[in-house]
Amino acid sequence: MLVSGFPAGPPGTNCFVVAPGPGERCVVIDPGIGAADPLDRLLDTHRLTPAAVLLTHGHLDHTFSVLPVCGARDIPAFIHAEDRAQLTDPLRWIGVPPGTPLMGMTSLPVGEPADLRTLGDGDTLELAGISLGVRHAPGHTLGSVVFTLATPDAPLLFSGDLLFAGSIGRVDLPGGSYPAILDSLARVVLPMDDATVVHPGHGPATTVGRERGTNPYLQIVKEHTS
């Protein structure tokens, strides 16, 4: 299994590619701000051909490059229905008034890819020779999801902005909810095996076991569910 990625844009949003191996088809997860060119270089390095783009949620720092990435290759994108509106009206969902310049840009690449498909809790995506599970995990946004993948070495979790190393995603933007994100952590993360490798939307990789033992928010969830 090949998993590689890079931090894109000023927020340092992790963009990942996942494939059975070099020279294969792959999925792209969360192509954020300025991700198109470094993604092209990463694909060339590993001789990968994208089959789809998967979005953990609709915030602009995770979706900014979805149009050029999908459009250049005529591939679908997947997002939860609750976050679909963010693709066409992204500023509203980050608490910014319409027309506000963002990072010096007066116009943003907004809109839906030609082939946009919706995700649901419990879905299984069979793409690029891999099988990814989908769990709806609201709290950071209404339509936040995580992707799971079984590998011979350890289970993988692409957690978006649900779970970071030592922290969780913010809940103070439109659609965010602290009780909801705690519930998502309890339902989705706590039942996972400690060996599960977590690839978050921002920051370094971690494991469920490490977060179970050290993450203060998982400590809160454990106390409330024990």
C-alpha positions as MATLAB code, in Angstrom:
seq = 'MLVSGFPAGPPGTNCFVVAPGPGERCVVIDPGIGAADPLDRLLDTHRLTPAAVLLTHGHLDHTFSVLPVCGARDIPAFIHAEDRAQLTDPLRWIGVPPGTPLMGMTSLPVGEPADLRTLGDGDTLELAGISLGVRHAPGHTLGSVVFTLATPDAPLLFSGDLLFAGSIGRVDLPGGSYPAILDSLARVVLPMDDATVVHPGHGPATTVGRERGTNPYLQIVKEHTS';
ca = [
       0.000    0.000    0.000;
       1.272    3.447   -0.930;
       0.216    6.408    1.217;
       1.924    9.719    0.619;
       1.047   13.360    1.063;
       2.094   16.938    1.627;
       0.813   20.038    3.471;
      -0.874   22.488    1.090;
      -1.427   26.209    1.438;
      -1.017   28.575    4.378;
      -3.171   26.401    6.689;
      -0.907   23.411    5.989;
      -3.786   21.152    5.018;
      -2.635   17.588    4.412;
      -3.386   16.295    0.923;
      -2.972   12.534    0.570;
      -2.738   10.029   -2.258;
      -3.551    6.384   -1.580;
      -2.853    3.536   -3.991;
      -2.164   -0.211   -3.970;
       1.408    0.654   -4.989;
       3.559    2.710   -7.370;
       2.419    2.820  -10.983;
      -1.206    2.170  -10.013;
      -4.438    4.136   -9.916;
      -4.985    6.157   -6.738;
      -7.441    8.272   -4.809;
      -6.672   11.847   -3.784;
      -7.893   13.058   -0.395;
      -8.442   16.781    0.325;
      -6.619   18.747   -2.394;
      -6.477   22.121   -0.651;
      -5.086   25.572   -1.390;
      -2.333   25.462   -3.994;
      -2.375   21.657   -4.052;
      -2.599   21.134   -7.824;
       1.087   21.574   -8.732;
       2.641   19.656   -5.800;
       0.040   16.947   -6.363;
       1.115   16.645  -10.001;
       4.733   16.249   -8.881;
       3.790   13.602   -6.320;
       1.756   11.680   -8.895;
       4.656   11.803  -11.352;
       7.112   10.598   -8.711;
       5.045    7.501   -7.973;
       3.626    7.100  -11.522;
       0.062    7.310  -10.207;
      -3.183    7.970  -12.061;
      -6.010    9.478   -9.966;
      -9.373    7.725  -10.072;
     -11.294   10.042   -7.725;
     -11.045   12.862   -5.209;
     -12.386   12.274   -1.695;
     -13.269   15.203    0.561;
     -13.378   14.812    4.332;
     -15.437   18.014    4.562;
     -16.288   21.164    2.672;
     -13.979   23.812    4.136;
     -12.061   25.750    1.500;
      -8.644   24.712    2.787;
      -9.584   21.095    1.980;
     -11.496   21.641   -1.291;
      -9.767   24.587   -2.986;
      -8.164   22.525   -5.775;
     -10.944   20.003   -6.348;
     -12.095   21.688   -9.578;
      -8.717   21.740  -11.349;
      -7.769   18.268  -10.107;
     -11.049   16.685  -11.232;
     -11.394   18.781  -14.368;
      -7.935   17.983  -15.707;
      -8.545   14.236  -15.396;
     -12.333   13.901  -15.802;
     -12.709   12.097  -12.469;
     -15.447   12.279   -9.820;
     -15.314   13.920   -6.414;
     -17.077   12.615   -3.304;
     -18.456   14.743   -0.441;
     -21.156   14.328    2.203;
     -24.468   15.927    1.229;
     -24.447   18.156    4.323;
     -21.270   19.875    3.093;
     -22.089   20.043   -0.604;
     -23.219   23.690   -0.403;
     -19.738   24.708    0.723;
     -18.367   24.053   -2.757;
     -20.458   26.878   -4.232;
     -20.628   29.192   -1.201;
     -17.421   28.567    0.756;
     -17.055   31.915    2.552;
     -20.329   31.574    4.441;
     -19.084   28.395    6.088;
     -15.868   29.898    7.371;
     -17.630   32.929    8.819;
     -16.411   35.410    6.177;
     -18.768   37.987    4.573;
     -19.420   37.532    0.830;
     -16.917   39.292   -1.389;
     -14.195   39.404    1.256;
     -10.717   38.945   -0.288;
      -9.124   35.772    1.019;
      -5.331   35.538    1.113;
      -5.193   38.370   -1.424;
      -7.597   36.635   -3.823;
     -10.716   38.518   -4.876;
     -12.157   35.509   -6.730;
     -12.126   31.889   -5.639;
     -12.409   28.652   -7.641;
     -15.932   27.876   -6.447;
     -18.330   25.400   -7.985;
     -19.015   21.708   -8.233;
     -16.998   19.264  -10.329;
     -18.881   17.903  -13.307;
     -19.191   14.524  -11.556;
     -19.961   15.069   -7.865;
     -21.159   12.138   -5.758;
     -22.399   12.098   -2.177;
     -21.134   10.051    0.725;
     -23.183    8.389    3.453;
     -22.375    6.844    6.806;
     -21.358    3.225    6.386;
     -20.618    3.486    2.669;
     -17.847    1.389    1.159;
     -15.976    2.936   -1.755;
     -14.319    0.516   -4.176;
     -11.898    2.774   -6.018;
      -8.465    2.360   -7.592;
      -8.189   -1.195   -6.347;
      -8.735   -0.293   -2.695;
     -11.739   -0.477   -0.391;
     -12.387    2.557    1.805;
     -14.963    2.756    4.548;
     -16.887    5.976    5.192;
     -18.111    7.201    8.566;
     -20.124   10.369    9.044;
     -18.436   12.296   11.866;
     -20.041   15.747   12.287;
     -18.861   18.354   14.739;
     -16.217   20.266   12.815;
     -18.780   20.649   10.019;
     -22.231   19.170    9.473;
     -20.963   16.832    6.780;
     -17.541   15.841    8.068;
     -16.572   12.262    7.280;
     -13.557   10.043    7.874;
     -12.182    7.323    5.637;
     -10.929    3.968    6.899;
      -8.714    1.472    5.152;
      -7.516   -1.971    6.187;
      -3.900   -2.765    5.267;
      -1.634   -5.742    6.045;
       0.415   -3.594    8.435;
      -2.221   -1.627   10.374;
      -5.659   -0.086    9.869;
      -5.593    3.469    8.537;
      -7.842    6.395    9.428;
      -7.961    9.557    7.340;
      -9.542   11.719    9.989;
      -9.876   15.093    8.292;
     -10.439   17.701   10.979;
     -12.149   15.343   13.408;
      -8.953   14.255   15.169;
      -5.412   15.647   15.255;
      -2.337   14.582   17.184;
      -3.123   15.943   20.638;
      -6.232   17.874   19.631;
      -9.429   18.020   17.544;
     -10.860   20.292   14.867;
     -12.327   23.662   15.755;
     -16.066   23.863   16.356;
     -16.654   27.631   16.327;
     -17.421   28.042   12.611;
     -20.908   27.723   11.058;
     -22.073   24.115   11.318;
     -19.625   23.289   14.103;
     -20.735   21.721   17.368;
     -18.714   20.683   20.408;
     -21.269   18.079   21.606;
     -21.427   16.662   18.073;
     -17.672   16.314   17.707;
     -17.424   14.589   21.095;
     -20.169   12.197   19.987;
     -18.284   11.533   16.734;
     -15.100   10.789   18.654;
     -17.015    8.379   20.870;
     -18.796    6.586   18.008;
     -16.066    6.560   15.396;
     -12.640    6.773   17.034;
     -12.877    5.118   20.446;
     -13.958    1.691   19.091;
     -10.938    1.544   16.759;
      -7.900   -0.610   17.379;
      -5.006    1.131   19.130;
      -2.736    0.242   16.201;
      -4.818    2.316   13.781;
      -2.600    4.906   12.095;
      -4.290    8.297   11.951;
      -3.565   10.587    8.999;
      -5.181   13.901   10.032;
      -6.170   16.951    8.040;
      -3.432   18.994    9.687;
      -0.227   18.099   11.471;
       1.674   14.840   11.896;
       0.401   11.291   11.808;
      -0.434    9.585   15.086;
      -2.197    6.427   16.276;
      -5.515    5.805   17.966;
      -3.650    4.232   20.884;
      -1.471    7.300   21.386;
      -4.476    9.615   21.218;
      -6.523    7.399   23.510;
      -3.801    7.751   26.131;
      -2.839   11.407   25.694;
      -5.451   13.426   23.796;
      -7.436   15.485   26.344;
     -10.606   15.379   24.240;
     -10.567   11.608   24.008;
     -10.017   11.560   27.761;
     -13.229   13.557   28.164;
     -15.095   11.165   25.866;
     -13.737    8.110   27.709;
     -14.869    9.525   31.051;
     -18.369   10.178   29.764;
     -18.730    6.732   28.159;
     -17.152    4.591   30.871;
];
